[in-house]
Amino acid sequence: MQSLFNQLKEIDDLLDQISTITSNQTTILIDSNTEESEKITLIENMVTYKDELIDKLQQVEILFDKNYKEKREQVTDKKYITQFKQCVSHILIKKQEIQELEQNNVRIMQSQASKSREQIKIQKGAKEVVSAYKKQQIKD
């Protein structure tokens, strides 16, 4: 029984780490003092590490499901059932919070991308500049 609770604790700990990284990504995205290239590098590094944590989380969840199916019949004590429900509920809430943080990060990135598109000025090609210069000279 304790092994099941240990696995739930490990799942919770991994979710805490993922949540912290996601919150840190938000901080980096809204930080106006950091260069865009540096932001991208930091975010990419965080995504790589977060992907590793997500893989580990999925492995632990699969192991938990397998162990729970094996021991489900032994879980008859109402106290344990209540604890399991609380733990699982807490984990589901934390997963939802992470999804909301991720969606917020996507909105921030989309907003910043649209702002940067507005700020980009397309330079005219050399031929266009020469052509415009010649046209101006002919008018004068």
Salt bridges, closest charged atoms under 4 A:
GLU10 OE2 - LYS56 NZ 3.26
ASP12 OD1 - HIS90 NE2 3.18
ASP12 OD1 - LYS94 NZ 2.64
ASP13 OD1 - LYS9 NZ 2.80
ASP16 OD1 - LYS94 NZ 2.42
GLU36 OE2 - LYS39 NZ 3.62
GLU61 OE2 - LYS95 NZ 2.40
GLU102 OE2 - LYS50 NZ 2.26
